[in-house]
Amino acid sequence: MGPIPEKKPNPSIKRVIGVISGKGGVGKSMVASLLAESLALRGNRVGILDADITGPSIPRMLGINAFRGESDGEHLFPVENEEGIKVISINLFNEDEDTPVIWRGPLLAKVIDQFWSDTIWGDLDYLIIDFPPGTSDVALTAFQTIPFAGLVVVATPQDYVSMIVRKSINMAGMLKTPVLGVVENMRTMVCPHCGTETALFDDGSQNGAQRMGLPLLASLPWRKELAQSRSLRWSELSEAVKKTADGLASEVELALAEAGKAATGNIATPVAASSEATPQATAPHV
């Protein structure tokens, strides 16, 4: 166990927000996409780094899966969607989006470092990083090297999911990465016929975020239009979804403002920060 490596700041990027969850299938990439789009519609310059290397979905969600990323052999260049959101993802460099990425942990970690350090992002107000589920080498590398303004945790209101998600929250605290709050997804579902909300996932608590000791940033109901949509282009979203996404962006901005008031290193996290972490692995250049 060695010391936590020094962060690698990018002076062109004002704030980095990570979207994490300990478990897959909770709507993490959907939340990352909606947050990015809502922030962009407010006049911010926004980018998304798709850190879910083995299960990338951001290009399709933002409607740019038909495009290819470019590289000059030294730098990577992101692709922009119709809202001007800059995206970097491994699927933008695969000829076929269905091609599996079968790499070991050290190589996955190296790609994340390249996406952060070698991409020509330009000036950004926000960079959203969509993480894979769990506490893998990808999350470890990112938490060790990227100066996050804060993390958004996505979870469904189920007791065992809360237990799994807390592992990611505790990992963030150990690596001195501030957690902004929780987005609770799919507690209810909206009937596509009558619009009535019905309980879907329910852990018996009024607010699952309280169970994890974090503020609730948003509660998103399951909607058929989102579950079955091929992409989440802002122009094709319903007004109800846009309102929810805008509310999430507002809560995130408020949480960032509160975090900014705290002294560096004194931002409250669910667990005490540790001074040690596993050394970062190296891998061949992509």
N, C-alpha and C positions, 0 to 999 in steps of 0.2 A: 504494500500500500504506500503510494507516494503522495506528495502534496498535490493539491488541486492546481492544474496548470493555469497560467495567466490567460485571461480572456483575450480574444482577438477582436477588438472593436473595428467597425467600419464607419469612418466619419461621415459617409454619405447616407447612412441609414440612421434615422433619429430614434426609432423605437422598434424593438423586436418582441413579438408576442408569440409564444408557443401554445399550440392547442394539443392537449394530451389526454390520454385515458389509459387506465391499466388494462382495459378489455376491449376487444374488437367488436364491431357491430353495434356501437352505441350512437353513431351519427357524427363522429368526430370530424370527418372531412367535409360533411355538409355544413357543420357549424363554422369551420375554418373558411369555407367558401362564402357563406352568407355574411360573416363578419367582414371579410375582405371587401366584398361588393358594397356593403353599407358604408364602410369607411371611405371607399373610393367615391361613392355618390355624394359624400360630404365635401368633396374637393381635395381630398388627400391623395398623395402619390403612394400607391400600395403595390407590394409584391407578395408572392407566395412561394415559399420553398417547400416542395413536396418531399418530406423526409421519410415517407413510407415507401422505401425503395422496393420492397418485394410485393407491395400491394398498392401501387400508385393509382389514384383516381382523380386527382385535382385537374389535370388537363381536360378530361371528359366533362367533369362538373362545370368547368368554366367555358366549355364550348370551343376548345382549341386542340382537340385530340388529333385533328387532321394535319396539324402543323408540325414541323420538325425544328428542334433547337439547333443552334449553330455554334461552332467552336473554331478558333483560329490556331488551335494546337496548344495555346497557353491559357486562353480565357474562354469562358462560356457566356453565351448571350441568351437572355430569356426571351420568351415569346409573349406577346401582349394579346389579351382578349378584347372584346368590344368595349368594355368599360375602362380599358387602359391599364388593367392589372397585369403586372409582369410576373411570369410563371417560369420556374425551373423545375423539371421533373425528369426522372430517368426515362419515362415513357416518351418524352420528346426526343430522345436520342436512340430509341429502338425503331427499327423499320416496321415492326408489327407490334401493336400495343398488347397483343395476347402472348408475346414472348415472355416466358418466366425469367426472373432474375434469380439465379441459383448461385449465390455468393455466400462465403463465410463472413462472420461478424467483423473481422478486421477490415475487410474490403468495403463492407457497407459503411463502416465508420469513416473510412477514408473518403468515400464519395460525399458524405455529409460535409466534411471539412472542405472539399473542393467546391461544392455548391455554395458554401458560405464565403470562402476566401477567393475563389477564382472567377466567380460570376460578375459580370459588369452590370450591376443593378442600376447605376445612376443614382440620382438623389431620390430617396424614399422617405416619406413620413412614417410609414409602417411596413415592416416585413413580417408576414404571418408564416409560421413554420408549422406544418401539419405533420405530427409525429406518428410513427407506428405505435400500436398498443404495447404496453408493457414497459419493462426497464432493461431494454437491450443495449447492445454496444452503440446503437444509433443515438439513443437518448443520452447515454453516458458521454459520448463525444460532444454532443451539442451542449449539454449543461456545463461541461468543462471548459468549452472554448468560446461560446457565443454569449455576449452580454445581454441577457434578456431583461426587458423592462417588466415582464410578468408572464405568467402562464394562466391559460384558461383550461379548466378541467371539465371534461364532458362525461356524463354518466347517466345511466337509466336508474330509476328509483327502485332497486332491488337490493336486498341486504347483502347478498354475496358479491354483487357488483361493487357496492360501496367498499367492502373489504379489499377487493382487488385494486380498486382505484386508489385507495389510501397508500398502497405500496408506491405508486408513482408520485403521490404527493410527498411522502416521506423521503423519497429519493431526491426530489427537487430541493427539499429543505437541507438535506445532507450536503448538497452541492451548491448551496447558497443561491438558489434560484427562486425568486419571489412568486407566490401563487396569488392570483387576483381573485379567483372565485370559481364557482361551479355553474355550468350550464346543464340543467336537468332536462333530459330528452325522453319523450314518450311516456310520461306519467299518464297522459290521456290520449285518446284518439278523437279526431274530428270526423264525424260521419260525412262521407262525400255526397250523400243524398239530402240529408236534412240539416247538417251543420251542428248537430248535437255533440257535445263532448262527453265521452265515456271513459271511465278508468281503464287503463290498459296495463301498465306496470305500476304496482303500488306496494310499497314496503310497509304500509301502515302508518307512516309518518306524514305530517302535513308538509314538511320540507326536508327532502333527503339531504340537501346541502348542509343543514344543521348537524346531521349525523357525522359529517366530515369536518365540522368546525370551520366552515368557509362561507363567505357571502354567496347568496344565490344571484347570479347575473341574469339568468333568463330561464324560463320553463317553456319548452317547445313541445306542443302536442304532435302526435303522429298525424301526417296528412298524406292522403293517397297521391296527391299531385306531386309531392316531393319524393315519396317512396318509389314511384314508377316513372319519374321524369328522367330522361336521358341526360339532361344537363340542367344547371341552375342559372341560366341566363337571367339577369335582373329584369330585362324587358318582358320576360315570359312568366314571372312570378305573380301570384295574386297579391292584392293589396294587404290581405291579412298577413301573409308571409313577410312582405316588405316591412310592415309595421313591427313585427316581431324582431326582424333582423336589425332594424333601426334602433329598437329598444336595447338590444344586446350591445350594439356599438356604443350607445350612450352610457350604459353601465360599465363597459370596459374602459371608456375614456375617463369616467369618474374614478374608477378603481386605480387607474394609472396616475391620476392627479393626486390621490391620497397616498399612493406608494411614493410618489415624487417628493412629498413633504417629509417623509422619513429620511433619516440620515443613511448614507450608503452603508450597507451591511447590517442595518438595524430594522429592516422591513420584517414584519411578523410573518413567520412561516409555521406550518403545523408541527415541525420538529426542530430541535436545535441543529444548527449547521455543524458539519464535521470538517475537520482540517485535512482529511485524507480521502483519497479516491483511487481507483484503479488507474494506472498509467495508460495513456492513450496509445492504441495500437497504430501501426503503419501498414500501408498496402500500396500496390502498384498504382500509377496514375491511370485514370479512366481514359 
